[in-house]
Structures are given as C-alpha cells and as structure tokens.
C-alpha cells in the first residue's frame, strides 16, 4: 500500500487506498479476484502506474486466498511483526551502542528466540489449532496464469 500511495497525489491517496481496501473486504476468493480486476481497471485511467503495479503484484496480493477464510484477517495483519520489531528496538535502545555486529546479532537473536518460545507454549494462539487443521484439508486453489489487463 505504501508503494502505491507513493505514486498518487496526496489529494487522491485516501480514495485510492479505499478502493484497494475493497479488494480485501470481499466474501470469497472469486469475488476478491474480480474486485482486484475492477479496481485495476478503475484506476488505470487516472493512475496508470498504480494500475500496472496492482496488475504486476496480483498473485502476491491474492496469495491469502489460498488459505481458509478464518485465516485471512490474520494473514493481512502485520501486528505480530510490528510487535517483534518494537521489542527489538526497545532492547537495542537500552544498550545504545554495540561493540560489533555480532553483539547486535546475539541480542536480536535472543529476542526472536524468546518470542518463539512464548508462542510455542502460549495458551492463546494467533492461529488456533482448529483453524490450522483446516489448512491441510483446504481445497486446492487453481492458480491461473491470467494477467490482469491494464487499459489506458
């Protein structure tokens, strides 16, 4: 989203962001794909660079559709990554200056291992065991090589 909004005038940024968000608000994978095509077509007249970016990144944008719908919202979110990065930043700020790169790597590795251990034994999980069991049983997604058309 940041890359797209960097190519849009500030006055139009909210409209473009809202249009792109509609892709993720669809009820199923078929509607998600068709909405992305519609948004790409809609933006191609006024913002051809944005339409090209969306068309080129279509498979990456729609990768979440390969998972059960119960996981979609969690896959979109970057909250766990931001929380980890915030904890790393907090701990490195306490140290201030590291004597060498290896010292920084040791501290960061310790933080990541601590997070892993917390997630491994936590009673509350980001993705429940029941929903993870659905991943193996999910219907296979047929990927098409169809490229989104960008019209000027």
PESUL-V156415 format. One record per helix or strand of 3 or more residues. SS is the DSSP state (H for helix, E for strand). FROM is the first residue (numbers start at 1). TO is the last residue. Records with the same first field share a line. If there is no record, write none. Layout:
SS = FROM-TO ; FROM-TO
This chain:
H = 2-5 ; 10-24 ; 29-44 ; 48-56 ; 58-61 ; 63-66 ; 69-76 ; 79-95 ; 101-121 ; 129-137
